Amino acid sequence: MSKYKSQILHAVNMRGTVSVTELSQILGVSDQTIRRVSQPLVESGELDKVHGALVSNRTASDPPFLARMNQNRSAKVAIARLAAEIVPDGASVAIDTGSTSGFIAQALRTRQKLTVVTNSAFVASTLAIIPGNRVSMAGTQLRDHDGAAFDRSAFDVIERMQVDFVILSASMVDAEKGFLVHEQCEVDMANAMLKNAAQAIMSVDQSKFLPQSHRPALRQPVLRSSDILITDAPPPDEFDALLRDLDLRIAGGG
């Protein structure tokens, strides 16, 4: 498979739906090149094409991380675009392993000369191939379901880095308990990243404000008054007290 074919397939499968124009900007080639290279992928059934955009046909039988990225994709794409507008060229960023963070990594491909530290193999591989970026992969032992590292070496790398922004995610938001995740290692990593970051960007789509049958029980670290929350719709009124001191940003439609 050619370089452009593999990059197109990777970008579309991770984001769900990507316009031809957006792909041309991400890969630095013309719209015509995108159409020419993607046509065999459409003809072979690896991708679908609708109204000037390429659409993933991945299903929930994919590995868990890809399945999570396929949930609420349009919302996550909108959140990712807004996050990429906040992070300027030349910034230093720590990025966690959430599926929304994966979309943000894709959107940050349009930025230049970023310094990135992450314990996500997906995030690292997405941003490491951009000329001018400096990317540090934190950790050596990767989990099989999402390619994330939480070994001692991952924390050693994170704890040495001072960054402008940390990009965090959560599995659910509770009006009283705050931002929740399922595993203690995720809380510990978020604490380590937040400690050495000037500002946090918490990214959660509107589904995270709803009750869940498999409810996470562990609290993410408390955000500071200067920190940013990005979501794709105004949260319900019951969350007003929790979010009062945060810089709430609402992403447009994806």
Buried (B, 14 or more C-beta within 10 A) or exposed (E): EEEBBEBBBBBBBBBBBBBBEBBBBBBEBEBEBBBEBBEEBBEEEBBBBEEEBBBBEBEEEBEEBBBBBBEBBBBBBBBBBBBBBBBEEEBBBBBBBBBBBBBBBBBBBBBBEBBBBBBBBBBBBBBBEBEEBEBBBBBEEBBEEBBBBBBEBBBEBBEEBEBBBBBBBBBBBBBEBBBBBBBEBBBBBBEBBBEBBBBBBBBBBBBBBEEEEEEBEBBBBEBEEEBBBBBBBEBEEEBEEBBEEBBBBBBEEB
